Amino acid sequence: MAPLDPERDRAILDATMELLSEVGYDRMSVDQIAKRARASKATIYRRWAGKPELVVDVICRRFDMDAPPGQDTGSLRGDLASIFAGLCEAVERKHTVVIGLSSTLVSNQELARTLRAHMPTKNLGDVRALVERAVERGELGAPVDAARLFAVAEALVWHRMIFTGPPFGAEFVAESVDGVLMPVVTAWSKG
């Protein structure tokens, strides 16, 4: 990727994010992005190979893919609820773009392949820390895979987002933690 003036870069990424929210991926064009960002198409194409790469850059830069920071609440349930509530908040803040992109990622294989190829590795340090604390407190018999646990939590949030929609209130957090995450993590630590 060619270097770009940070202000120009930000204007292009902002315009892309705005258009994704307003018209969605399929109806958005590089021409529209250039016009909104007051940039030339040549400037955009010097930095990004095309619309898929530009959108993936927006996703990777603007969507926090890491596990949200959690609190040490003194219990496994409290720690899980803290991280899960943070995940819900992060997804809900970006729900307009997320919904539009989720359906596009299913139908547009070029965008899905580009995203998979450039997706940064998630930082799951807080999830690992909550598992370690639970083992130290005797709440879990053995450590469990933090990535696997976070994947289940994400699946719950995405399912809710796509099929029933937000809000993600305290009731949803409690149902998810008590009805799914606690039983799953407890079973995994025994198995």
Secondary structure by P-SEA (a helix, b strand, c coil): cccccaaaaaaaaaaaaaaaaccccccccaaaaaaaacccaaaaaaccccaaaaaaaaaacccccccccccccccaaaaaaaaaaaaaaaaaaaaaaaaaaaaaaaccaaaaaaaaaccccccaaaaaaaaaaaaaaccccccccaaaaaaaaaaaaaaaaccccccccaaaaaaaaaccaaaaaaaaaac
